[in-house]
Amino acid sequence: MTKPAFADLLNVEDARRAAKRRLPHGLFEYIDRGSEDELSISGNRQQLDAIRLAPSVLVDVSQRSAKAEILGHSQPLPLVIAPTAMAGLVWRDGEIALAKAAARAGIPFCVSTQSITSVERIAAESGAKLWFQLYVWKNRQRTLALIDRAWAAGVETLVLTVDTAVGPNREYNLRNGFGIPLKASVRAGIDLMLHPRWTASVMLRSLIASGVPTYAHYPDEFRTRLGRSSLSDELSLATDVTWEDVRLLRQRWKGKLILKGILRVDDALTALSHGVDAIVVSNHGARNLDCAPGPTEVLPAIVAAIGGRMEILADSGVRRGADIARFLALGASGVLIGRATLYGVAIGGADGAGRVLDLLSYELNVTMGMLGARNLADLRRC
């Protein structure tokens, strides 16, 4: 019997290399790369690497636990699978696969506005605790209708992305001709022929089942060229989103509300004053503003300013369990992971993503033991 592709993975970088081999070039670069000169993506890594944690010795760590409480819910790991657009292209029904991996690990999965699979299907088929990530469209009524769909599907946590005021400059997407809707080209055709396993298992199955893959949360008429033309403006990302939108969302949304993409103390304090339940200190995985600071640069000051009055999560650049420990040591109560589980799902669906989660869990456990940390609170002393 042939071993699955993820069986020999020892770390996230192994998963990344395997995903690079399996996925078409344009798709892999879409999930893997940053923006412009990619200074921020290398900066995230350098800043995480620069954080040193000092171990406490002669501590009994035989009963250590990574159990966390996030937004009032107890879970075995301090992790959330982050919203990532188009996971359904890296694996057939990739969002469902990620959600299943999250459910098995006992952690939430955050559905993206730009998911290939609808929140209703993910909820029905995964058994996961779902969050929903929101981009505000120019048409606010359609935006509100979308969050009503999420609530009706059982979602209780809304994550408003606040760091994408305009579309980012990702030059490699233009060079690769990659985007939604997918467009036929000689370059794309060659890319598909060079990756027959992905073409057969993902693209052809999608074409047979439902046509050319597109965003599941956009109106049905968006699937046609004529419909896209008529709706393109009202469904484009709003560039006039303000704190007034946060106030209105807080009034409308009955569950927990998170703002994702905070990098300033004053913005964190304003979020607190608007009744937001949590923030994610994040630079969007270095995919948006290339001159943005890394989350670890600003996290300590934000934690100090908030003073425990609001929950603080963090993300961007996690590749090891030690990275999770670093974020927690700086004051985050939980960490979102995006690319790492995308690499896993790309090579093995739910099992591949689960393998990556297992590796991160193992590494975090080892790091805690080495640091003399019996629980996550102990990491704050490192």
C-alpha positions as CSV (number, residue, x, y, z in Angstrom):
1,M,0.0,0.0,0.0
2,T,1.3,3.4,-1.0
3,K,1.9,5.8,1.9
4,P,0.0,9.1,1.8
5,A,2.1,12.1,0.8
6,F,1.9,13.6,4.3
7,A,3.0,10.5,6.2
8,D,6.7,11.4,6.2
9,L,6.2,15.1,7.1
10,L,8.4,16.2,10.0
11,N,7.6,19.9,10.0
12,V,5.7,22.7,8.2
13,E,8.5,23.3,5.7
14,D,8.3,19.7,4.6
15,A,4.6,20.3,3.9
16,R,5.4,23.5,2.0
17,R,7.8,21.7,-0.3
18,A,5.3,18.9,-0.9
19,A,2.6,21.4,-1.7
20,K,4.9,23.2,-4.1
21,R,5.4,20.0,-6.0
22,R,1.7,19.2,-6.2
23,L,0.1,22.5,-6.9
24,P,0.1,24.5,-10.2
25,H,2.7,27.3,-10.0
26,G,0.2,30.1,-10.0
27,L,-1.9,28.6,-7.3
28,F,1.1,27.8,-5.1
29,E,2.5,31.3,-5.4
30,Y,-0.9,32.7,-4.5
31,I,-1.0,31.0,-1.2
32,D,2.7,31.1,-0.4
33,R,4.0,34.6,-1.3
34,G,3.6,38.1,0.1
35,S,3.3,41.5,-1.7
36,E,5.6,43.8,-3.7
37,D,9.2,43.2,-2.6
38,E,8.1,40.7,0.1
39,L,10.1,42.5,2.8
40,S,7.3,42.0,5.3
41,I,7.2,38.3,4.7
42,S,10.9,37.9,5.4
43,G,10.6,40.4,8.3
44,N,7.9,38.3,10.0
45,R,10.3,35.3,10.0
46,Q,13.3,37.4,11.2
47,Q,11.3,39.0,14.0
48,L,10.0,35.7,15.3
49,D,13.4,34.1,15.1
50,A,14.8,37.0,17.2
51,I,12.6,36.3,20.1
52,R,14.4,34.2,22.7
53,L,12.6,32.5,25.5
54,A,14.5,31.7,28.7
55,P,13.7,28.4,30.4
56,S,12.9,27.8,34.0
57,V,14.8,24.7,35.1
58,L,14.0,22.0,37.7
59,V,10.3,22.3,37.1
60,D,8.0,19.3,37.1
61,V,6.6,19.3,33.5
62,S,5.3,15.8,33.5
63,Q,1.6,17.0,33.5
64,R,1.9,19.9,31.1
65,S,-1.1,21.1,29.1
66,A,-1.6,23.4,26.1
67,K,-5.3,23.8,26.9
68,A,-6.6,27.2,26.1
69,E,-9.7,29.3,26.6
70,I,-10.6,31.5,23.6
71,L,-13.7,33.7,23.7
72,G,-15.0,31.7,26.6
73,H,-14.6,28.3,25.0
74,S,-12.1,25.7,26.3
75,Q,-10.1,23.9,23.7
76,P,-7.1,21.6,23.7
77,L,-4.8,23.9,21.7
78,P,-4.4,27.7,21.5
79,L,-5.0,27.6,17.8
80,V,-7.6,28.7,15.2
81,I,-7.4,27.8,11.5
82,A,-7.3,31.3,9.9
83,P,-9.6,32.3,7.0
84,T,-7.8,31.8,3.6
85,A,-9.4,32.5,0.3
86,M,-9.7,29.7,-2.3
87,A,-8.7,26.8,-0.1
88,G,-11.2,24.8,-2.2
89,L,-8.8,25.1,-5.1
90,V,-5.8,23.5,-3.3
91,W,-7.9,20.4,-2.6
92,R,-11.4,19.4,-3.7
93,D,-13.7,20.9,-1.1
94,G,-10.6,22.1,0.7
95,E,-12.6,24.3,3.1
96,I,-14.5,21.3,4.3
97,A,-11.3,19.4,4.7
98,L,-9.8,22.2,6.8
99,A,-12.9,22.4,8.9
100,K,-12.8,18.6,9.5
101,A,-9.2,18.8,10.6
102,A,-10.1,21.6,12.9
103,A,-13.0,19.6,14.4
104,R,-10.7,16.6,15.0
105,A,-8.2,18.9,16.8
106,G,-11.0,20.6,18.8
107,I,-10.2,24.1,17.5
108,P,-12.3,26.6,15.4
109,F,-12.1,27.0,11.7
110,C,-12.7,30.5,10.2
111,V,-14.6,30.5,6.9
112,S,-13.5,33.2,4.4
113,T,-15.8,35.5,2.6
114,Q,-13.9,34.4,-0.5
115,S,-14.3,30.7,0.1
116,I,-14.9,28.3,-2.8
117,T,-17.3,26.4,-0.6
118,S,-20.3,27.9,1.2
119,V,-20.6,28.3,4.9
120,E,-23.8,26.3,4.8
121,R,-22.0,23.3,3.3
122,I,-19.0,23.6,5.5
123,A,-21.3,23.7,8.6
124,A,-23.4,20.7,7.4
125,E,-20.5,18.5,6.4
126,S,-17.6,19.2,8.9
127,G,-18.9,19.2,12.4
128,A,-16.5,22.1,13.2
129,K,-17.0,25.1,15.4
130,L,-17.0,27.8,12.7
131,W,-16.1,31.4,12.7
132,F,-16.8,33.7,9.7
133,Q,-14.4,36.2,8.2
134,L,-16.0,39.3,6.6
135,Y,-14.9,41.7,3.9
136,V,-17.3,44.6,3.7
137,W,-18.6,45.0,0.1
138,K,-19.6,48.4,-1.4
139,N,-23.2,47.2,-1.2
140,R,-23.8,47.2,2.5
141,Q,-27.1,45.4,2.3
142,R,-25.5,42.5,0.5
143,T,-22.8,42.5,3.2
144,L,-25.5,42.3,6.0
145,A,-27.3,39.6,4.1
146,L,-24.0,37.6,4.1
147,I,-23.5,37.8,7.8
148,D,-27.2,36.8,8.3
149,R,-26.4,33.7,6.2
150,A,-23.4,32.9,8.5
151,W,-25.6,33.3,11.6
152,A,-28.3,31.1,10.2
153,A,-25.6,28.4,9.5
154,G,-24.7,28.3,13.1
155,V,-21.7,30.7,13.2
156,E,-21.4,32.7,16.4
157,T,-18.1,34.5,15.9
158,L,-17.7,37.1,13.2
159,V,-14.2,38.2,12.2
160,L,-14.1,41.6,10.4
161,T,-10.9,42.0,8.4
162,V,-9.8,45.6,8.8
163,D,-6.4,45.7,7.1
164,T,-7.5,45.6,3.4
165,A,-8.7,49.1,2.7
166,V,-7.7,48.6,-1.0
167,G,-6.6,45.6,-3.0
168,P,-2.9,44.6,-2.4
169,N,-0.2,44.8,-5.0
170,R,0.7,41.2,-5.7
171,E,2.7,41.3,-8.9
172,Y,3.2,37.5,-9.2
173,N,-0.5,37.0,-9.6
174,L,-0.4,39.3,-12.6
175,R,2.6,37.5,-14.1
176,N,0.9,34.1,-13.5
177,G,-2.5,35.3,-14.7
178,F,-4.0,33.9,-11.6
179,G,-7.3,35.1,-10.1
180,I,-11.0,34.5,-9.7
181,P,-12.7,33.8,-12.0
182,L,-10.1,31.5,-13.5
183,K,-9.3,32.4,-17.0
184,A,-8.0,30.1,-19.8
185,S,-4.6,30.9,-21.2
186,V,-1.6,29.1,-22.7
187,R,0.4,29.6,-19.5
188,A,-2.5,28.2,-17.4
189,G,-2.9,25.2,-19.8
190,I,0.8,24.3,-19.5
191,D,0.6,24.7,-15.7
192,L,-2.3,22.3,-15.6
193,M,-0.5,19.7,-17.8
194,L,2.5,19.8,-15.6
195,H,0.4,19.0,-12.5
196,P,-1.9,16.2,-13.7
197,R,-2.8,14.9,-10.2
198,W,-4.1,18.3,-9.1
199,T,-5.8,18.8,-12.5
200,A,-7.7,15.5,-12.3
201,S,-8.5,15.4,-8.6
202,V,-9.5,19.1,-8.1
203,M,-10.1,21.0,-11.3
204,L,-11.8,18.4,-13.5
205,R,-13.9,17.2,-10.6
206,S,-15.0,20.8,-9.9
207,L,-15.8,21.4,-13.5
208,I,-17.9,18.3,-13.7
209,A,-19.7,18.9,-10.4
210,S,-20.4,22.7,-10.5
211,G,-18.5,24.4,-13.3
212,V,-15.6,26.8,-13.0
213,P,-14.8,27.4,-9.3
214,T,-15.7,30.8,-7.9
215,Y,-16.6,32.4,-4.7
216,A,-19.5,30.6,-3.0
217,H,-20.7,33.5,-1.0
218,Y,-21.2,35.8,-3.9
219,P,-24.6,35.8,-5.6
220,D,-25.3,33.1,-8.2
221,E,-25.4,35.6,-11.0
222,F,-21.7,36.4,-10.2
223,R,-20.8,33.0,-11.9
224,T,-21.6,34.3,-15.3
225,R,-19.6,36.9,-17.3
226,L,-22.6,39.1,-17.7
227,G,-23.5,38.8,-14.0
228,R,-19.9,39.6,-12.9
229,S,-20.0,42.7,-15.1
230,S,-23.2,44.0,-13.5
231,L,-22.2,43.1,-9.9
232,S,-18.5,43.8,-10.0
233,D,-18.8,47.3,-8.4
234,E,-21.2,46.5,-5.6
235,L,-19.4,43.3,-4.6
236,S,-15.9,44.9,-4.7
237,L,-14.2,45.6,-1.4
238,A,-15.4,48.8,0.1
239,T,-12.8,51.5,0.5
240,D,-14.9,53.6,2.8
241,V,-15.1,51.3,5.7
242,T,-14.9,53.2,9.0
243,W,-15.5,52.8,12.7
244,E,-19.2,53.6,12.0
245,D,-19.3,50.2,10.2
246,V,-17.9,48.5,13.3
247,R,-20.6,50.2,15.4
248,L,-23.4,49.0,13.0
249,L,-22.0,45.5,12.9
250,R,-21.8,45.4,16.7
251,Q,-25.5,46.3,16.8
252,R,-26.4,43.8,14.1
253,W,-24.3,40.8,15.1
254,K,-25.5,38.9,18.1
255,G,-22.4,36.8,18.7
256,K,-18.7,37.5,19.3
257,L,-17.1,40.2,17.1
258,I,-13.4,40.2,16.3
259,L,-11.4,42.8,14.3
260,K,-8.5,41.2,12.4
261,G,-5.5,43.2,11.3
262,I,-4.8,45.6,14.2
263,L,-1.2,46.9,14.4
264,R,-1.6,50.1,16.5
265,V,-2.3,50.7,20.1
266,D,-4.8,53.5,19.3
267,D,-6.8,51.2,17.0
268,A,-6.8,48.5,19.6
269,L,-8.2,51.0,22.2
270,T,-10.8,52.2,19.7
271,A,-11.9,48.6,19.1
272,L,-12.3,48.2,22.8
273,S,-14.5,51.3,23.1
274,H,-16.7,49.9,20.3
275,G,-17.5,46.8,22.3
276,V,-15.4,44.4,20.2
277,D,-14.8,41.1,21.9
278,A,-11.3,40.4,20.5
279,I,-8.7,41.6,18.1
280,V,-6.2,39.8,16.0
281,V,-2.8,41.5,15.9
282,S,-1.8,40.7,12.3
283,N,-0.2,42.0,9.2
284,H,-2.3,39.6,7.0
285,G,0.5,37.1,6.8
286,A,2.6,39.8,5.1
287,R,0.3,39.6,2.1
288,N,-0.9,43.2,2.0
289,L,1.2,46.2,3.1
290,D,4.9,45.4,2.5
291,C,6.2,48.1,4.8
292,A,3.9,47.0,7.7
293,P,5.5,46.1,11.1
294,G,5.5,42.5,12.2
295,P,2.9,41.5,14.8
296,T,5.6,40.7,17.3
297,E,6.9,44.3,17.1
298,V,3.7,45.8,18.3
299,L,2.0,43.0,20.3
300,P,3.6,43.8,23.7
301,A,2.5,47.5,23.6
302,I,-1.0,46.5,22.6
303,V,-1.3,43.9,25.3
304,A,-0.1,46.5,27.9
305,A,-2.5,49.1,26.7
306,I,-5.5,46.8,26.7
307,G,-4.7,45.4,30.2
308,G,-6.8,42.3,29.9
309,R,-10.0,44.2,29.0
310,M,-10.3,42.5,25.7
311,E,-9.0,39.3,24.2
312,I,-6.0,39.5,22.0
313,L,-5.1,36.9,19.4
314,A,-2.2,37.1,16.9
315,D,-1.0,35.6,13.6
316,S,1.4,35.8,10.7
317,G,4.4,33.7,10.0
318,V,3.8,30.7,12.2
319,R,5.9,27.7,11.1
320,R,6.8,26.0,14.3
321,G,5.3,25.2,17.7
322,A,8.0,27.5,19.1
323,D,6.4,30.4,17.1
324,I,3.1,29.7,18.8
325,A,4.9,29.8,22.2
326,R,6.5,33.1,21.2
327,F,3.2,34.8,20.4
328,L,1.7,33.5,23.7
329,A,4.7,34.6,25.7
330,L,4.2,38.2,24.3
331,G,0.6,38.2,25.6
332,A,-1.6,36.6,22.9
333,S,-4.3,34.2,24.2
334,G,-4.4,32.3,20.9
335,V,-2.8,32.1,17.5
336,L,-4.3,31.8,14.0
337,I,-2.5,29.7,11.4
338,G,-3.1,30.0,7.7
339,R,-0.5,28.9,5.2
340,A,0.7,26.0,7.4
341,T,-2.6,24.1,7.2
342,L,-3.1,25.1,3.6
343,Y,0.1,23.3,2.7
344,G,-1.2,20.3,4.6
345,V,-4.6,20.2,3.0
346,A,-2.9,20.6,-0.4
347,I,-1.2,17.3,-0.1
348,G,-3.6,15.2,1.9
349,G,-7.0,16.9,2.5
350,A,-8.3,16.8,6.1
351,D,-5.6,14.2,7.0
352,G,-2.8,16.3,5.6
353,A,-4.0,19.4,7.5
354,G,-4.4,17.2,10.6
355,R,-0.8,16.1,10.2
356,V,0.4,19.7,10.3
357,L,-1.7,20.4,13.3
358,D,-0.3,17.3,15.0
359,L,3.2,18.5,14.2
360,L,2.6,22.0,15.6
361,S,1.0,20.5,18.7
362,Y,4.0,18.2,19.3
363,E,6.5,21.1,18.8
364,L,4.5,23.3,21.2
365,N,4.5,20.5,23.7
366,V,8.2,20.0,23.5
367,T,8.9,23.8,23.6
368,M,6.7,24.1,26.8
369,G,8.6,21.2,28.4
370,M,12.0,22.7,27.6
371,L,10.9,26.0,29.0
372,G,9.5,24.6,32.2
373,A,6.0,25.7,31.3
374,R,3.3,23.5,32.7
375,N,0.5,25.5,31.1
376,L,0.1,28.4,28.7
377,A,0.1,31.0,31.5
378,D,3.6,29.8,32.4
379,L,4.8,31.0,29.0
380,R,4.2,34.6,30.0
381,R,7.2,34.2,32.5
382,C,9.6,33.1,29.8
